[in-house]
């Protein structure tokens, strides 16, 4: 009984003992997609990405024209049975190539966009570090998918965009 009382007193005194509180930590957040969309360097890179997308679309449209020409030949009714079969087989192959071209184009554009974001965020990395030191941030997050909630005041994306634009403009 006495041992329990002694343990209780020790535990109570340990809980009541003043402990140093860590200083309030400041956390910031940067939205990489906004950096890409709103910074001057991001807009230039996106224009390049859009040109690539238009070129991919042009190739897809060309393939669609070929498919439509084959369909028109088949529907004309002027082909022999052998020619009809050959055109139908050619149409099937063209459809497969068309589908593959669309998938590859989409994958290429997604890869290029991811590369663009990585490039810009590498450029923004020094800015983020400087802003963190200047403004007393102990942590800056850049992955919006891993965050359940972030207070609007923690979003420092505008500061990063201004610094990126300033650096791009000063070149």
C-alpha positions, 0 to 999 in steps of 0.5 A: 500500500505504501509502495502504491502511494509512493508511486502515485506521488512520484507520478503526480509530481512528474506530471506536475513538473513544468516541462519546456514547451516547444516554440510554435512552429510555422508550417507553409504549403506550396501548390505545385500546380499553381506554380506551373499555371501562374508563374511566367516560367511555368506558362512558357513551359505550358505553352511548349506542352500545348504545342506538343499536345497540338502535334499529337492531336494532328497525328491522331486526326490524320489517323482518323482521316485514314480510318474514315477513308477505309470505312468509306471504301468498304461501304461503297459496295464497289469492292470484290470479296477479296478486296473487302476482306483486305480493307476490313483487315486494314481497318482493324489494324488502323483502329488498333494503331489509332487506339495505341496512338491515343494512349501513347500520346496521353502518356507522353503528355502526362510524362511531360507535365510531370517532368515540367512540375519536377523542373519548376519545383527544383527551381523553386526549391532554393526559393522555398528554403530562403522563404522558410528561413526569412519567414520562420517556417519550420516545414513547407509541404508541396504535395496536396494529395497527402494533406487532409486540411491546410489553412489558407494562411499557410499557403505561400504559393503566391510568394513562390510564384512572385520570386520565380517570376522575379528571377525569370524576369531578372535574367 
